[in-house]
Amino acid sequence: MQRRLKITIVESDPARAALIEQSLLRAGEYELTTVTDMTRLTASIAAHNPDIVLIDLDNPSRDALEALTLASAPLERPVALFVDQSDADLTRLAIEAGVSAYVVDGLRADRLKPIIDAAIARFSMFRQMRTELATTKRALEERKVIDRAKGLLMKAKGIDEDAAYNLLRRAAMDQGRKVIDVAEALVSTAGLLS
């Protein structure tokens, strides 16, 4: 059995928030929370830990957009932002902040489910890309440290690159550590001695 999607609706107008809730309940089975008090937004989102946040703003200002994106943590969960009018700068700012869907004049009942699905899919795709990028960066940094450690061993012992790597690998196995850990220790020690 699939668990119900937890959605937090951010809407300062209680009547409009009720309409959004009704539309969502007609579109599917969701666990809904509505936040109308913007001063409690961060605490409310943290307390409910939703799967997605739907934010409805008439005409967002730059400050309001920044506050909402910080409070809703768009890098932790998908955020769909609904606005009444488009503004190129605010659109760019929202996307750069990590908003998964920026929808102009689109808060209609028949569009909510596809927008939610698209926001979740886009968020998942970008999270995977961020994870892969972080992994690649970490591997590159580790490679640099290992290459530096090999260079130190090659110079100190008068050996070639393969022999230096084998020496690092053997030391790591003997100590029950990773090659990168041994390389970092060697580079740190060499830094202290120079």
Phi, psi and omega in degrees: 000130181278135180285154181286140179291131178268122182238132171254126179259127178250108182208121183284338180268110183302325180293316179292323177299319178297321177296319179297316178302314180299317179298317180294319181293330175286331183278338182175184179262110182232154171263110189254142172226137179243135177245117178252340180267103184295337180288342180253015186300308182300313181295320180295316180293319178297320182292321184269339179044063184287162174282331179209149178244129175253120182245127179246118179232140176291290180229092186289138172269167178300316181295316180297319180296315179297317179297317181293318181291325176294317182292324185270359175048067184297345176275351179260336183205159177293143177230126175251123182250123179252125179232157180275327182230148181270146175214122186302317181294317180291325176299312180299314179301317180296314180295317178297327179286348177105010177297129185281330179217127177243106190245121179265128177049046186233013182275072176243147185306317184288346181259348187299309183298313178298325179292317177299313180300317180294318180298317180294316180297316180295317178300314180299318180297314181290326177296319178297319178296319178297320179296314179297320178296316179297320178296317180295317178298316180297318179297320179295317178297318178297320180298320179297317180295316180297318178298321178294317179296318177299318179299319178297317179293319180299317181290315184289324187253353180066041181243167179275177185297317180298318180294322179295317179294318179298324178294318176298315182295317180296318178297320179296316179295317181297326183266356182066036181237173176277155179301319181298324180294318178293318180298315179298319179296317180296314180296319178296316179297317179297325178294324179289327183279342183268000000 
